[in-house]
Amino acid sequence: MSKICQITGKKAMVGNNVSHSKRRTKRTFDVNLFTKKFYWVEQDMWISLKISAAGLRTINKIGLDAAIKKAAEKGCLYA
């Protein structure tokens, strides 16, 4: 569960470092993750989520409760 967004399910991607001589070596493109605490009004409790910047925008747009329900349907939310 290290580098995975709990709302969107985004994880690190693998690609190539390309040097000036076009030599390719493997590298990872990590996700822009934050550990953030949210107050969940429906459950009257604080929760801590590891979310990406896109997940934060999703929560701001549709709300925390709707984002958690959507993530649980997709199977992205980890206990």
C-alpha positions, 0 to 999 in steps of 0.5 A: 500500500505504499505508493497508491492513492486511496481515492483514485487508485493511481500507482507508480508507473515504469518508464525509461530515463533517456540520456543524450546518447539515447541510452535507456535505463528503467525508472519509476514515475511516482504519484504526487501523494499526500497524507492528509486528515479529513473530518468525515461528518457522516461518521463524526470522526477524523480519517487519515488518507494517503491521496494524490493531488487528483484525489484531493481535487476529486474530494473538493469537487464531489465531497468526501462521502461521495469520493469514499463511496466511489473509491469503495465501489472501484476497490481503491479504498484500503482499510 
